[in-house]
Amino acid sequence: KAGVTQTPRYLIKTRGQQVTLSCSPISGHRSVSWYQQTPGQGLQFLFEYFSETQRNKGNFPGRFSGRQFSNSRSEMNVSTLELGDSALYLCASSLEGLVTGELFFGEGSRLTVL
Amino acid sequence: AQSVTQLGSHVSVSEGALVLLRCNYSSSVPPYLFWYVQYPNQGLQLLLKYTSAATLVKGINGFEAEFKKSETSFHLTKPSAHMSDAAEYFCAVRTMDSNYQLIWGAGTKLIIKP
């Protein structure tokens, strides 16, 4: 069974640009959640999508957005990039969502903002 | 508000020695508790979880954790460390209060000395 796939794995952007990251969950999983990981702030929850609906949202500004498609693939977008957005962005899929806490993570997309 | 504290950002043990990674939580309701592991350049992987059944939980790779309500702790142990255990370990708590979001600890990097 294929795992969670995130693309791209690495990317470099400049301040003010926008970026879109993609996540393909494990087949059959309807929940996709996104996390930002930085050395200073650790793991922070961005949002969760379940069957194309945003079900949970963390405390991030509106520049961070996401969506989920009918095939459960998800994208997250960050607009007007800031230096502080440099981070590893992790996507996790789950059969039943955050309620079980059992998440399957991708390897992440490492974003560097210059 | 729920919180998770992991004592020690780095823990160093010799190969073959006992591994003890500490996690304390605060929660106003019975929690679900988790340990995840992140190997270098990879996403997180679930090691084990506590969901109010047995207080001693066995996970993968020989790890186990004991839930102690009186101490609000969920420490992770392994009797004999192996070089392949070198990774970062995250404790997380999920309660209904947090709308099922996982609250993550800051992580503990486990270093194995040969």
Interface residues (C-beta under 8 A of the other chain):
Chain A: V4 G42 L43 Q44 F45 E48 N56 G58 L90 A92 G97 L98 V99 G101 E102 L103 F104 F105 G106 E107 G108
Chain B: Y32 F34 Y36 N41 Q42 G43 L44 Q45 L46 K49 F90 A92 R94 N99 Y100 Q101 L102 W104 G105 A106 G107
